[in-house]
Each structure stands twice: as structure tokens, then as C-alpha cells.
């Protein structure tokens, strides 16, 4: 079933807000039209010429990639560089291009949480909670007969998340008063007669990006013609950020844990450093290039950091600090998790969605 591009983007960015992207990044719709009707989506880690041709041959009218094709400013589009040639293919064939990069990496249920789930990590928390999102309190007054329906409508809009707890609310019983005036169609009461109704005040927390959806869901579930509700900004913030830290159920040796990582993430080979005899219980994960968070891993008392693109001197530095390193490669650590996006889109829309079959890993073993 087709979907309007902007509706698809709104759904993605409800879960992975652009405000969580790094300042250097270029996320969002890079090529195409927001109002375009999307019939088929190709999901990939990154776009090269082969992927662009694959989208064309498969009749895809939108590509969702992890790495942004347009990362640095482009001064001209000519046929003497590969980025321009890819852009030409996409524009000529009316193919939208959307990049879901560090906003996916830095969000709850994003890149690193997906990897953590594949590794069956428990007690998962952000490794570096360096991204703050504004929070609001929403309070609504509802007759006791519809208390459950309205509360569940708010929770279905992702209200009520506090830390690792969901469906959080506070509910207060009271008496609501109102007088329906001429021209109204009251659910309860009579015109020009004062009414006293047993009501419940439901209070819950909501992220800034979820306010619109929360109000829409609440009003739809509420029986009153005019819904009384308040929304006010909170000083406390919701912190998300880079990487995760979590624990495996049973402690294992480092070499055995390396084999476990290869099996769970389907990574053919690893570069590792550190004490071969070290026992592994707590793991830090940063998909892609994430060595810069190694001190956060040490502060969290992690035994090992799983990431990619680790340099010689970085590995030596971690070794001297007593932190084991697993370098699974930039490509493999991200490719393991990105199919989660395909499943998320399929669960949200009935649009045709396929995973690219092109291997865009620029490295191979000689």
C-alpha cells in the first residue's frame, strides 16, 4: 500500500528525532519531494552506483540509507565524480533519498540498542548520555467511565516513559463542574444546567516530538465535546546519546566472547586487543566508529568495548588502561543492526520494503 513520503518521514523521526543527530551530520530527506507517493522502498547501509542502479531496476521510488550520500557541501554536479553520477540517476528516475544516520545511532531502540538486543545484553543504559530532549507534562480531565481508554490512548502515543519504565502516570480523583451552553451537544448534562461529574485527572510525561500525536489520540478517545487539558514544559530533560553499556547473563572468557560476537552479529573476522584471559561480563557497544567513547566505557566499568575503525595507537591506549577492544569493522557493526529499520517500516506501514543485496563494504581480506 502506498505511503506519502512526509508521513513516512514523520513516523521515522518520531522515533529517531533529527535533534539527536550530531552537528557534523546530514540526516533527513536529501533528494526528492516530501509529497511524493512511495510504493517501494530500498533500505541500505550506504548508496553507491550499484545501489542506485539496484533501486532503479527494482522499481523503488525511495532509498533509506544509513550513511548520507551528501555529507560535505557540493559546489557542482557534473559527471566527473561518483556522487554526482549517483544524484543524476536518482533524480532522473524520481527516486527519493533519505539518510537515517546519527539520529538513529543516538536514540533509544536505535543502532546500539539493536546490537545489544542481538547480543542479549541486560541492564542496558546509554554509554554517554550526551543528548537532551525537552519534556512536557500533559494533564487531562476525564470522566471515570473513560479513564482507561484515555490513559491507554496517551500511552499509545509514547507518553509515560521515565528511564527504563513505560506507561507511567499519576491519577487523581475529583469533581469536575461545567454548564453546557446553547449550541453545545454535551456527552453528559443538560443545556444551561450546572453539572457535577466524578472525573479523574490523568498526568503523564511526553516528549516534545510526541505532543501532537498525544493530543490527537487523547481527544479521539475522550467522550467530551470540549476536552479540558493542560500542557506545560518541564525543567527536567530526557537524556539519550552515544553507545550503550550492558551485561551478558553469564560471564565468559574474552576469546569465547569474541566467538559469541562473530556468531550473533554475523561478522566473519575481528581485530581484538587486550588481555586474552580476561573475564567478560559488562560490554560497551558503539556501532561504526566509536573509540572516542572508550573513557566512558572505563567509567561504566565495562570489560570490553565493541566498535569499529580502531587505530593502532588507540588500541594501545585502551590496552594500557585495562580495557579490551573488539574492532568488528565499521561496516559489519552497522550492517548487523540496520535491518531493524526495514522491520520498523514494515511494522508501521504496508508499503513494499526490501533490503539491498549490494555489499558496500570497501574492504576485503586478501
PEVEN-V809033 format. One record per helix or strand. SS is the DSSP state (alpha for helix, beta for strand). FROM is the first residue (numbers start at 1). TO is the last residue. If there is no record, write none. Layout:
ss from to
SS FROM TO
SS FROM TO
This chain:
ss from to
beta 3 4
alpha 5 15
alpha 18 20
beta 28 31
beta 37 38
beta 40 44
alpha 49 57
beta 62 65
alpha 82 92
beta 96 99
alpha 102 105
alpha 111 118
beta 122 143
alpha 144 155
beta 162 162
beta 165 165
beta 170 180
beta 191 191
beta 194 207
alpha 208 221
beta 229 253
alpha 254 265
beta 271 273
beta 279 289
alpha 291 299
beta 304 308
alpha 312 321
beta 324 327
alpha 330 348
beta 352 355
